Amino acid sequence: MPRQVDHELRRSRIADAVCLLADENGLEGVTLRDVAARAGVSMGAVQRCFATKEQMLVFAVRHVGARVRSRSDARLASSPAQSVRSALGHALSEMSLLREENRGEARVWLAFVAKAAVSPPLAAELRSGYAQFHDTVAALLREAAGAADPHVQARTLLALADGLTTHVLVGHLSEEAAREALDAHLRSLWNDAPGG
């Protein structure tokens, strides 16, 4: 009887391999042969999962975004009694990938962002991921009833989170300084709110 293959598990293993290779060498260092070797599958298996390298990269960036969203959602769910303002800070902290253990993921995310500037399919996937993050942040802002325009504030906060990620990765800011900048912006958001 032929062995059953769990295609989603295989695709996830391939995406993990793409991310590990991208973290080590950037996306230009990601080859099908190296992905297959790192994932422990044949090149044929990679090609059966993804018709093109671009499809593989799109799936990998979706995979990274899903991990970040999952951690953010878990952080929100783990403390249901926290204030909405605290929840927003926790969610943005996860989205900005500032912690040391998330640096590899941050490097990979920024490699995908850079590649998306010349890859419409990757750009479309990133827009979709950012839209989901935006909806989460805007919902928290609406719930906090402090932001004058939750959508504008959500865009500002996501841009700040991305910028802080970059500044930490290149060594311009420490993780602590980046957290202080994020916290200061959140405090100013509440202080500037009507009745703040």
Backbone as CSV, one residue per row, in Angstrom:
resi,resn,N_x,N_y,N_z,CA_x,CA_y,CA_z,C_x,C_y,C_z
1,MET,0.840,-1.178,0.000,0.000,0.000,0.000,0.890,1.248,0.000
2,PRO,0.632,2.190,-0.913,1.483,3.380,-0.959,1.356,4.221,0.304
3,ARG,2.479,4.841,0.663,2.515,5.675,1.862,1.755,6.973,1.611
4,GLN,0.944,7.391,2.591,0.211,8.650,2.492,1.151,9.810,2.818
5,VAL,1.097,10.847,2.023,1.936,12.027,2.249,1.059,13.147,2.765
6,ASP,1.472,13.744,3.859,0.773,14.907,4.392,1.339,16.136,3.675
7,HIS,0.615,16.588,2.648,1.124,17.668,1.798,1.265,18.987,2.549
8,GLU,0.340,19.281,3.456,0.458,20.537,4.201,1.667,20.518,5.128
9,LEU,1.916,19.373,5.750,3.099,19.245,6.603,4.365,19.402,5.764
10,ARG,4.379,18.784,4.590,5.543,18.904,3.710,5.736,20.355,3.272
11,ARG,4.657,21.019,2.913,4.761,22.418,2.493,5.284,23.282,3.644
12,SER,4.836,22.991,4.862,5.327,23.735,6.027,6.811,23.478,6.267
13,ARG,7.246,22.232,6.098,8.676,21.916,6.253,9.500,22.647,5.204
14,ILE,8.979,22.711,3.988,9.684,23.425,2.922,9.741,24.915,3.247
15,ALA,8.629,25.476,3.729,8.617,26.900,4.110,9.608,27.167,5.235
16,ASP,9.686,26.277,6.213,10.670,26.433,7.292,12.088,26.420,6.729
17,ALA,12.335,25.525,5.765,13.662,25.454,5.141,13.979,26.740,4.388
18,VAL,12.990,27.280,3.662,13.186,28.554,2.963,13.581,29.628,3.966
19,CYS,12.878,29.684,5.091,13.150,30.719,6.098,14.537,30.560,6.708
20,LEU,14.933,29.343,7.016,16.270,29.118,7.571,17.349,29.550,6.589
21,LEU,17.188,29.186,5.324,18.167,29.559,4.304,18.176,31.066,4.075
22,ALA,17.001,31.676,4.060,16.925,33.124,3.864,17.565,33.851,5.030
23,ASP,17.416,33.327,6.231,18.037,33.945,7.404,19.555,33.863,7.303
24,GLU,20.056,32.756,6.780,21.508,32.563,6.679,22.124,33.355,5.527
25,ASN,21.438,33.394,4.371,22.066,33.922,3.156,21.229,34.937,2.401
26,GLY,20.078,35.333,2.932,19.181,36.199,2.173,18.405,35.377,1.141
27,LEU,17.398,35.978,0.556,16.574,35.239,-0.411,17.344,34.843,-1.657
28,GLU,18.381,35.618,-2.008,19.163,35.249,-3.187,19.921,33.937,-2.975
29,GLY,20.093,33.533,-1.723,20.760,32.278,-1.415,19.826,31.091,-1.312
30,VAL,18.554,31.292,-1.613,17.567,30.212,-1.527,17.461,29.534,-2.887
31,THR,17.972,28.304,-2.984,17.845,27.525,-4.222,16.965,26.314,-3.954
32,LEU,16.334,25.799,-4.999,15.479,24.621,-4.830,16.275,23.449,-4.263
33,ARG,17.494,23.275,-4.746,18.334,22.170,-4.274,18.607,22.304,-2.772
34,ASP,18.969,23.513,-2.336,19.256,23.718,-0.906,17.998,23.595,-0.052
35,VAL,16.874,24.082,-0.575,15.602,23.955,0.158,15.260,22.485,0.346
36,ALA,15.388,21.700,-0.729,15.087,20.269,-0.648,15.986,19.595,0.387
37,ALA,17.286,19.903,0.338,18.218,19.288,1.283,17.879,19.682,2.721
38,ARG,17.594,20.969,2.957,17.302,21.444,4.314,15.984,20.864,4.820
39,ALA,15.004,20.706,3.920,13.698,20.163,4.326,13.711,18.637,4.426
40,GLY,14.772,18.016,3.920,14.856,16.556,3.963,13.927,15.877,2.981
41,VAL,13.716,16.520,1.829,12.868,15.945,0.785,13.621,16.028,-0.545
42,SER,13.089,15.366,-1.554,13.713,15.415,-2.872,13.356,16.718,-3.584
43,MET,14.154,17.061,-4.596,13.812,18.246,-5.392,12.463,18.033,-6.078
44,GLY,12.182,16.802,-6.477,10.889,16.493,-7.096,9.734,16.778,-6.150
45,ALA,9.937,16.477,-4.866,8.879,16.742,-3.880,8.642,18.241,-3.758
46,VAL,9.716,19.032,-3.770,9.570,20.485,-3.713,8.802,20.961,-4.940
47,GLN,9.162,20.439,-6.107,8.516,20.872,-7.353,7.064,20.412,-7.442
48,ARG,6.739,19.300,-6.788,5.331,18.868,-6.768,4.502,19.776,-5.853
49,CYS,5.122,20.308,-4.814,4.418,21.213,-3.902,4.284,22.613,-4.483
50,PHE,5.303,23.054,-5.214,5.333,24.421,-5.736,5.821,24.391,-7.181
51,ALA,5.004,24.881,-8.087,5.356,24.862,-9.509,6.520,25.794,-9.820
52,THR,6.669,26.877,-9.035,7.746,27.841,-9.275,8.375,28.246,-7.948
53,LYS,9.559,28.811,-8.044,10.229,29.320,-6.842,9.397,30.444,-6.235
54,GLU,8.786,31.264,-7.090,7.988,32.375,-6.577,6.802,31.869,-5.761
55,GLN,6.149,30.796,-6.212,5.053,30.218,-5.425,5.553,29.745,-4.063
56,MET,6.745,29.166,-4.060,7.339,28.697,-2.809,7.609,29.872,-1.871
57,LEU,8.110,30.984,-2.411,8.393,32.158,-1.590,7.112,32.782,-1.050
58,VAL,6.073,32.831,-1.888,4.785,33.373,-1.437,4.245,32.535,-0.280
59,PHE,4.318,31.219,-0.414,3.848,30.348,0.664,4.692,30.573,1.924
60,ALA,6.001,30.743,1.758,6.889,30.922,2.912,6.578,32.225,3.644
61,VAL,6.330,33.317,2.913,6.019,34.574,3.602,4.662,34.475,4.299
62,ARG,3.726,33.756,3.710,2.432,33.525,4.368,2.646,32.729,5.660
63,HIS,3.548,31.770,5.607,3.893,30.922,6.750,4.468,31.770,7.889
64,VAL,5.377,32.688,7.565,5.965,33.570,8.583,4.887,34.466,9.184
65,GLY,4.061,35.076,8.328,2.990,35.947,8.814,2.035,35.205,9.736
66,ALA,1.721,33.950,9.391,0.817,33.151,10.224,1.438,32.870,11.593
67,ARG,2.748,32.632,11.627,3.405,32.400,12.923,3.354,33.648,13.795
68,VAL,3.624,34.801,13.196,3.589,36.048,13.961,2.174,36.317,14.468
69,ARG,1.175,36.146,13.584,-0.224,36.358,14.009,-0.611,35.384,15.114
70,SER,-0.168,34.146,14.993,-0.496,33.140,16.004,0.084,33.525,17.370
71,ARG,1.334,33.997,17.381,1.932,34.430,18.654,1.208,35.644,19.210
72,SER,0.866,36.575,18.341,0.150,37.774,18.776,-1.214,37.395,19.348
73,ASP,-1.947,36.536,18.653,-3.263,36.094,19.131,-3.144,35.348,20.460
74,ALA,-2.115,34.504,20.581,-1.919,33.748,21.823,-1.616,34.698,22.978
75,ARG,-0.829,35.722,22.692,-0.486,36.699,23.742,-1.737,37.450,24.186
76,LEU,-2.605,37.777,23.243,-3.848,38.460,23.588,-4.768,37.540,24.389
77,ALA,-4.844,36.283,23.977,-5.750,35.336,24.637,-5.249,34.906,26.011
78,SER,-3.928,34.960,26.220,-3.380,34.457,27.486,-3.682,35.376,28.665
79,SER,-4.041,36.615,28.394,-4.345,37.552,29.481,-5.641,38.294,29.189
80,PRO,-6.772,37.585,29.235,-8.030,38.230,28.880,-8.414,39.377,29.815
81,ALA,-7.844,39.405,31.024,-8.217,40.458,31.976,-7.421,41.744,31.768
82,GLN,-6.419,41.703,30.875,-5.602,42.898,30.680,-6.410,44.014,30.026
83,SER,-5.946,45.234,30.208,-6.638,46.353,29.569,-6.403,46.290,28.062
84,VAL,-7.285,46.927,27.332,-7.138,46.959,25.881,-5.835,47.653,25.506
85,ARG,-5.463,48.657,26.258,-4.216,49.368,25.972,-3.016,48.458,26.152
86,SER,-3.012,47.651,27.207,-1.933,46.678,27.400,-1.933,45.640,26.283
87,ALA,-3.125,45.191,25.926,-3.242,44.203,24.852,-2.654,44.745,23.551
88,LEU,-2.945,45.999,23.257,-2.416,46.614,22.044,-0.885,46.651,22.089
89,GLY,-0.326,47.023,23.228,1.134,47.035,23.374,1.730,45.658,23.171
90,HIS,1.089,44.627,23.726,1.582,43.255,23.560,1.507,42.819,22.103
91,ALA,0.384,43.118,21.466,0.212,42.723,20.060,1.266,43.394,19.180
92,LEU,1.481,44.692,19.380,2.474,45.408,18.573,3.885,44.930,18.867
93,SER,4.146,44.563,20.098,5.454,44.026,20.441,5.729,42.741,19.665
94,GLU,4.713,41.879,19.569,4.872,40.640,18.790,5.046,40.951,17.308
95,MET,4.251,41.886,16.788,4.302,42.210,15.364,5.625,42.854,14.964
96,SER,6.271,43.541,15.909,7.515,44.232,15.560,8.741,43.325,15.630
97,LEU,8.581,42.106,16.117,9.668,41.114,16.129,10.933,41.644,16.803
98,LEU,10.768,42.304,17.934,11.914,42.928,18.596,12.721,41.976,19.470
99,ARG,12.089,40.929,19.977,12.796,40.044,20.904,13.926,39.299,20.202
100,GLU,14.975,39.037,20.949,16.157,38.351,20.405,15.778,37.048,19.710
101,GLU,14.869,36.290,20.316,14.501,34.994,19.724,13.733,35.139,18.409
102,ASN,13.297,36.347,18.084,12.593,36.577,16.829,13.456,37.265,15.769
103,ARG,14.743,37.459,16.047,15.600,38.182,15.100,15.707,37.473,13.752
104,GLY,15.824,36.154,13.774,15.888,35.422,12.502,14.629,35.647,11.688
105,GLU,13.504,35.566,12.343,12.231,35.799,11.669,12.154,37.235,11.138
106,ALA,12.682,38.180,11.906,12.687,39.577,11.465,13.550,39.748,10.222
107,ARG,14.721,39.102,10.204,15.594,39.184,9.018,14.887,38.608,7.796
108,VAL,14.215,37.493,7.997,13.501,36.844,6.880,12.361,37.745,6.410
109,TRP,11.595,38.309,7.340,10.476,39.187,6.975,10.967,40.365,6.137
110,LEU,12.054,40.989,6.577,12.571,42.136,5.832,13.139,41.723,4.471
111,ALA,13.691,40.521,4.378,14.148,40.025,3.067,12.956,39.880,2.123
112,PHE,11.842,39.383,2.651,10.634,39.269,1.832,10.105,40.636,1.436
113,VAL,10.139,41.588,2.361,9.668,42.946,2.049,10.507,43.531,0.914
114,ALA,11.825,43.376,0.994,12.704,43.909,-0.056,12.408,43.241,-1.400
115,LYS,12.242,41.934,-1.399,11.959,41.198,-2.641,10.591,41.584,-3.199
116,ALA,9.636,41.892,-2.313,8.276,42.244,-2.754,8.256,43.517,-3.589
117,ALA,9.281,44.357,-3.435,9.338,45.589,-4.227,9.443,45.301,-5.722
118,VAL,9.915,44.093,-6.067,10.044,43.726,-7.484,9.275,42.444,-7.823
119,SER,8.468,41.965,-6.897,7.697,40.738,-7.115,6.228,40.994,-6.794
120,PRO,5.396,41.231,-7.812,3.979,41.483,-7.542,3.287,40.390,-6.720
121,PRO,3.556,39.099,-6.951,2.891,38.093,-6.106,3.298,38.194,-4.624
122,LEU,4.582,38.445,-4.358,5.005,38.615,-2.964,4.400,39.875,-2.373
123,ALA,4.358,40.947,-3.163,3.759,42.200,-2.686,2.290,41.981,-2.335
124,ALA,1.569,41.232,-3.155,0.156,40.963,-2.885,-0.006,40.183,-1.581
125,GLU,0.867,39.211,-1.356,0.790,38.423,-0.118,1.097,39.295,1.098
126,LEU,2.095,40.166,0.983,2.415,41.058,2.097,1.278,42.039,2.362
127,ARG,0.657,42.551,1.304,-0.488,43.457,1.518,-1.587,42.743,2.284
128,SER,-1.828,41.494,1.944,-2.855,40.714,2.640,-2.481,40.534,4.116
129,GLY,-1.221,40.213,4.382,-0.772,40.045,5.764,-0.868,41.337,6.551
130,TYR,-0.425,42.436,5.933,-0.514,43.730,6.616,-1.971,44.108,6.873
131,ALA,-2.856,43.785,5.946,-4.280,44.102,6.141,-4.827,43.368,7.368
132,GLN,-4.413,42.123,7.559,-4.868,41.375,8.738,-4.332,41.994,10.024
133,PHE,-3.028,42.352,10.020,-2.460,43.013,11.193,-3.177,44.338,11.449
134,HIS,-3.440,45.080,10.374,-4.133,46.368,10.492,-5.495,46.184,11.146
135,ASP,-6.251,45.182,10.705,-7.582,44.949,11.267,-7.511,44.650,12.766
136,THR,-6.512,43.857,13.172,-6.347,43.538,14.598,-6.061,44.797,15.405
137,VAL,-5.113,45.608,14.916,-4.730,46.826,15.643,-5.883,47.823,15.663
138,ALA,-6.561,48.002,14.524,-7.684,48.949,14.467,-8.799,48.510,15.412
139,ALA,-9.065,47.208,15.491,-10.113,46.716,16.399,-9.752,47.018,17.853
140,LEU,-8.480,46.818,18.211,-8.057,47.128,19.581,-8.153,48.622,19.862
141,LEU,-7.792,49.433,18.881,-7.901,50.885,19.054,-9.353,51.324,19.225
142,ARG,-10.253,50.732,18.432,-11.684,51.057,18.567,-12.176,50.659,19.955
143,GLU,-11.751,49.478,20.409,-12.189,48.982,21.720,-11.672,49.875,22.849
144,ALA,-10.475,50.399,22.670,-9.904,51.278,23.694,-10.598,52.632,23.701
145,ALA,-11.313,52.930,22.619,-12.073,54.187,22.507,-11.214,55.403,22.804
146,GLY,-9.945,55.321,22.410,-9.066,56.452,22.671,-8.568,57.106,21.409
147,ALA,-8.559,56.377,20.316,-7.979,56.910,19.086,-9.029,57.675,18.299
148,ALA,-8.638,58.843,17.804,-9.563,59.664,17.015,-9.953,58.938,15.735
149,ASP,-9.006,58.335,15.058,-9.274,57.579,13.828,-8.493,56.276,13.908
150,PRO,-9.148,55.186,14.296,-8.437,53.920,14.507,-7.678,53.429,13.275
151,HIS,-8.204,53.707,12.083,-7.521,53.206,10.882,-6.236,53.971,10.613
152,VAL,-6.269,55.281,10.793,-5.042,56.076,10.618,-4.025,55.676,11.678
153,GLN,-4.478,55.544,12.921,-3.566,55.158,14.002,-3.003,53.756,13.780
154,ALA,-3.830,52.843,13.274,-3.356,51.480,13.008,-2.264,51.504,11.944
155,ARG,-2.464,52.287,10.881,-1.425,52.398,9.846,-0.139,52.965,10.432
156,THR,-0.275,53.986,11.276,0.897,54.612,11.900,1.634,53.611,12.789
157,LEU,0.889,52.868,13.594,1.507,51.914,14.513,2.192,50.774,13.770
158,LEU,1.580,50.285,12.689,2.219,49.214,11.925,3.493,49.712,11.251
159,ALA,3.461,50.933,10.734,4.670,51.504,10.126,5.758,51.687,11.186
160,LEU,5.374,52.131,12.375,6.332,52.282,13.466,6.937,50.923,13.825
161,ALA,6.095,49.897,13.942,6.582,48.558,14.284,7.580,48.062,13.245
162,ASP,7.265,48.225,11.958,8.189,47.811,10.897,9.494,48.592,10.967
163,GLY,9.385,49.901,11.173,10.584,50.727,11.253,11.464,50.346,12.430
164,LEU,10.851,50.062,13.569,11.627,49.662,14.742,12.329,48.330,14.491
165,THR,11.658,47.415,13.797,12.280,46.143,13.444,13.570,46.396,12.680
166,THR,13.491,47.244,11.673,14.661,47.551,10.849,15.766,48.191,11.681
167,HIS,15.416,49.159,12.519,16.422,49.864,13.318,17.127,48.932,14.299
168,VAL,16.395,47.973,14.849,17.020,47.006,15.758,17.933,46.072,14.969
169,LEU,17.478,45.605,13.809,18.283,44.661,13.030,19.607,45.251,12.572
170,VAL,19.612,46.516,12.201,20.865,47.113,11.721,21.710,47.683,12.861
171,GLY,21.205,47.597,14.093,21.976,48.024,15.238,21.876,49.501,15.565
172,HIS,20.946,50.189,14.919,20.750,51.608,15.228,20.099,51.793,16.604
173,LEU,19.189,50.877,16.944,18.518,50.901,18.245,18.692,49.559,18.929
174,SER,18.765,49.587,20.251,18.715,48.341,21.011,17.253,47.909,21.117
175,GLU,17.045,46.663,21.500,15.675,46.188,21.722,14.986,47.062,22.768
176,GLU,15.716,47.404,23.821,15.146,48.229,24.893,14.744,49.613,24.380
177,ALA,15.618,50.238,23.580,15.310,51.572,23.048,14.101,51.514,22.116
178,ALA,13.996,50.437,21.334,12.854,50.291,20.434,11.560,50.139,21.230
179,ARG,11.608,49.352,22.294,10.414,49.187,23.143,10.026,50.518,23.786
180,GLU,11.030,51.273,24.215,10.743,52.583,24.807,10.073,53.500,23.788
181,ALA,10.539,53.459,22.540,9.934,54.297,21.492,8.488,53.884,21.246
182,LEU,8.240,52.577,21.184,6.878,52.084,20.973,5.985,52.474,22.150
183,ASP,6.480,52.268,23.367,5.696,52.626,24.557,5.408,54.125,24.605
184,ALA,6.404,54.941,24.258,6.217,56.399,24.281,5.143,56.803,23.274
185,HIS,5.146,56.178,22.100,4.131,56.523,21.105,2.743,56.111,21.592
186,LEU,2.647,54.940,22.190,1.345,54.493,22.703,0.853,55.420,23.815
187,ARG,1.765,55.830,24.706,1.361,56.768,25.771,0.868,58.083,25.175
188,SER,1.568,58.577,24.152,1.154,59.847,23.546,-0.197,59.690,22.854
189,LEU,-0.447,58.510,22.319,-1.739,58.261,21.667,-2.876,58.402,22.674
190,TRP,-2.686,57.825,23.885,-3.736,57.918,24.899,-3.793,59.310,25.500
191,ASN,-2.641,59.957,25.675,-2.628,61.306,26.254,-3.274,62.329,25.331
192,ASP,-3.147,62.126,24.021,-3.722,63.054,23.048,-5.198,62.790,22.781
193,ALA,-5.686,61.649,23.286,-7.076,61.286,23.029,-8.003,62.191,23.847
194,PRO,-9.232,62.418,23.349,-10.187,63.222,24.129,-10.378,62.592,25.501
195,GLY,-10.217,63.374,26.518,-10.361,62.877,27.891,-9.176,62.071,28.346
196,GLY,-8.055,62.057,27.529,-6.879,61.249,27.820,-6.220,61.609,29.087
